[in-house]
Amino acid sequence: MKDLIMNKIGLPRLIITSLFLGVFFLGAALGLPVAQQITDIIKRMGMYGILVLAMVPSIQSGTGPNFALPIGIITGLLGIVISLEIGMTGFSGLVGAVLISLPFAVIVGYFYGRLLNVVKGAEMTIATYTGFAAVSAMCIFWIILPFQSGTMKWPLGKGLRNTFPLDNSYGLILNDFLAFEIFGVHIPTGLLLTFFGACFLVYLFTKSKVGTETLAGGMNPNFAKASGVNIDRNRIVANILSTVLGAVGIIVYSQSFGFVQLYLAPLMMAFPAVASILIGGATAQRAKVSHVIIGVTLFQGLLAVALPVANEVFPEGNLSEIIRMVVQNGIILYALTKVNSNGK
């Protein structure tokens, strides 16, 4: 029975789940409001979910976890700033930001996929440096792009602010759509519908002809090639989809967060996303939508409950940011040690 549970759940998920539940019940024992903790977990799951979902196509194609997620995030940020510059607000502004970002994401994803076809065998290493290089290059463009919106640009000089709010445009618009409370728990219905809708679309892709060929090429390239599958083309398609999901994911994240963060903010965003899907049960060669849902819930849930508990245990000083970094990077480090395992 013990072996059956271990084989079904896997050691990484079992450890993180036990830690998550232990911290959650410790918070309740310390008097922290349970409803607020559950609200934070649900919100963070919806905020980060699509960014984690972007890992599924790239892993299934055989290129491994998409450490170049920042290039997709940058295209999404471009969609946001352009939509704000032309004065789009409300749902039309949110949809406009997505539609504006899509051409950038498709073009960038295509060339990124071409790059990965050239460097087969070293995709994760190249992806990491590609993401870092793109973020660094965009730091220049955020300064020289000729935007004039008073919300975004510095009051003196040129360039966009590091951070600016979305409260007058489409901040929290998905969170508030059809939102309701039950037993004190706030349910951001629109945010969750968007996340699960994206999960369903990716699931449909994995069951399509192209998705099946992509999965076959990722799991056994020699057999797929012998069967007439165009592996290189499918890798490009998968990485285009991953980049598009990164763009949509940062738009959903930003509206839920209420602020847009530019410059170096996207630099490390791939690592929590990679850690989430690995904790959910994925490996460097195999990933499913269910891994995304489980992983983002565990990873973000643990972060959401660990910080208030740590502040209660150590009330002497403001250690929240230090503890957040320790917890987050500790989980990431543990997950990355499992990147080449079978998830057990």
N, C-alpha and C positions, 0 to 999 in steps of 0.2 A: 504493500500500500504506500509506504514511504517512497519507494523508488518510482511508483506510478505518479505520485504527486510531483516529485522532482523532475521527471521527464516531461510532464504536461506543463508545469508552470515555469520551470527553469530556476536555477539558483539566483541569478541577478534580480529577477522580478520578485522572488520570494523574499530576498533580503530587503530590497527597497520598499516592498509592500509592508513588511513587518515594521520597518523603521517609520514609515509614514503613519501607520495605525498607532504605533506607540507614541509618537510625538503628538498626534491628534488627541488621543485620550489623555495624555499628560496635560495638554492645553486645557481640556475640559476640567480636569482635576484642579488646575490652578485658577479656575474661575473665568477663563476666557470665554466670550460668547460663542457658543457652538454654531449658531446660525450665521454669524459673521464669518467664521472660518469657512463654512461650506460655501457661502456666497463668494468669498475670495477664490476658492478653488475652482468653482464653476466659471467665474469671470476669466481667470488666467488660462483655463483650458481653452475657452473660446478665442482668447486673444492670440495665443501662440499656436493654436491647432493647425492652421493652414501652413504656417512656416515649417512645422514638423512634417506635414503631409507632402511637402515638396521633396522629401527624401525618398519617397516610394518609387517614383519613376526612375530616378537615377540609380538606385540600388538594383532594381529589377533589370535594368539594361546592362548591368555588369560593370558600371563605372564606379560603384561604391557610393557611400554617403556623399552628398553634395556639399563639400566644404567651400565651394564657390557660391554658396547661397547669397552672399552680399551683392553679387552682380544683379541678381533678380530683385533684391531689396532696393538697389539704387534705381532700377527702372520704375519700381513702384513709387519711390520718393519723387522721381521726375513727374510722374502722373499727378501726384498730389500738388506739387508746387505749380505746375502748369494750370491745373484746374482752379487753384486759388487765385492765380494771377489773372485769369479771365473772369473771375467773380462767380464761380459756380458754388452753390450752397445746397444743403439738404440732401435728399436721396439722389437728386440729379447730379450734385457735386460728387458724391461718392461713386456713383456709376460712371460719371465722366472721368474721374481719376483712374478707375480701372480700365476704361476703354482707351484712354490716352496712353496708359502704360503698356498696353498689350503689344503694339507694334515694336516698341523699344525692346520688350522682353523677348519677343519672337526673334528679332534680328540678333540680339546679343546671345540668346540661347543657341541659335544656329551656329554662330561662329565659335561659341564655347564647345558645342558638340563636335565641331570639326577639329578643334584643338585636342580634345580628348581622344579622338580617333588616331591622332598622330602619336600620342604619348601612351599608348596602351601598356598597362602594367605599372604605371606610376600615376594613375589618375588622381588619387587622393592627395598626393604631395603637390602635384601641379595645380589642382583645384584650390588648395589652401593659398598658394602664392598668387593665383589669379584673382581670388577674392580680395586679398590684401592690396594688390596692385590697383585694382579697380577702385577701391575705397579711397586710396591715397590720391589717385588721379582726379577723382571727383571732388576732392577738397579744393582743388584749383578751380574747377568749373563752378562750384557753388559760390565762389567769389566773383567770377567774371561774367556769369550769366546775367543778362540785362533785365532782371525782374524789378518791378516798381511797386509791388503791393506793400503798403505800410505795415501790414501784419508780419510779413516775412523778412523784409530787408532791414539792415541796420539803419538807425536814424541818421548817422553820419557815415560818410564814405560809401564804399561799394560792397556788394555781397549780401548773402542771406544770413540770418541769425543761426546760431547753433541749434536753438530750440524755439519753437513758436506754437501758440495754442490753436486748436481747431474749434473752440467753443462758439465762434460766430459763423461757422461754416457747416461742418457735418461731424463734429465731435460727439461721441456717444450715441449716434443716431441708430446704429444697429442694436446697441445695448438697451435702448429705451423702446424699441419697436416691439409691441405686444408684450412688454415686460410685465411680470406680476410677482407677487410675494406669496409664499406658502410657509407657514410656521416661522415667519421671520426671515426666511431665505429668499433673497432677491434672485429671480430667474431672468437673465437677459435673453429673452426668446429669440430676437432677431439675430443676435450674435451666434447662438447655438445652431439656429437653422442654417445660417451661412456656413458654419464649419461642417455640419453634417451633410449639407448639400454638396459642398466641395468633396467630402469623403465619398459620397455616392457617385459623383462624376468620375473620380479617379478609379473607383471600383469598376465602373462601366468600361473605362479605358483598359483596365487590366483584363477584362473579359472579352474585349474586342479582338479582331484578327491581328491588328498591329500590336496590341498589348500582349497577346499570347506569343507572338513571334519575338517580341522584345524580351519577355520572360525566358523563353527558350534560349535565346542568344546569350542572355546573361548567365544562365545556369550551365549550359553546355555549348560553348561557341562552335566547337568542331562538328557536333551533331547537327546544330542549327544550320551551319554553313553547307553541310552535305545535303541538307533537306531543301536548299534553295532560298534560305532566309537571308535577306540583305542586312547583315548585322550592323554595319556602319550607319546605314540610313536609320535604322531603328534606334540606335544610340543617340543620334542627333535629335530625333523626334522626342525621345524620352527626356533629354536634357532641355529641349525647348519647353516641354510641359513643366519640368521642374523649375525653370526660370520664371515661367508665367505664374506658377503657384507662389513663388517667392515674392513676386510683385504684388499679387493680390493679397498675400499674407501680411505684408507690411502695411498695406492700406487698411486692412481690417484691424491690425494691431494698433495703428496710430489713432484711428477713430475711437477705439476702445480706451486707449491710454489718455486721449484728449490732447495730445501734443505730437508734433513732428520733430524728430531728431535727425540732424544732418551731420556732415563731416565724418568724424570717426565713429559715430554711434553704430553703424552696421558692421563694424570690423569683426567683432567676436560673436555675432548673432547666430552664426552657423553651428557653433559648438553646443549650445543648449539644445538646438533642434536635433543634432546628431545624437546627443546623449539621450534625449527623450525617446527616439525611435529604437535605439539599442536597448534601453531599459524595458521598452514595451515588448521585446522578444525578437526584434529583427537582428540580422547579422549583416556582414558586408556583402553577402550574395543573395539574401532573401529578406523580403519585407512585404507586409500586407497592411491594409487599411486598419485592421484591428490592432496592429502593433502601434500605430499612430495614436489611436484613442486611448489605449492602455498606458502608453508611455508618457503622453503629455499630461494625463491625469496624475500619474505617480510623480513625475518630475516637478511639475508646477504646483501640485498639491503639497508636496513635501516642502517646497520653498515657502508656500503661502502660510503653512502652519508652523514652520520651524522658527521663523523670525519673531512672531509675537511671543512664542514660548521662551525663546532665548532672552528676549527683553524682560520677561517676568523673572527668569532665573538669575539674570545678571542686571539688576536695576541700577547699579552704581553709576554706570556710564552709558553713553550712546554708542553701543557696539553693533547696532543693527546692520550697517553697511559691511563691517568686517565679517560679521557672522554670515551675512548673505553670500559674500564672496567665498568663504570657507565651505559653506554647505553646497553652493552651486558648483564650484570647481571640484569639490570632492566627489560629487555625483558624476560629473563629466569625466573625471579621471577614472573612476571605477567603470563607467560605461565603455570608455575607449579601450580598457584592457580586455573587454569582451568582443571587440570589433571583429576578430577573426575566429571567434568561437562558434559553436553551433547553437548558442543561446541558452545553454543548459548549465 
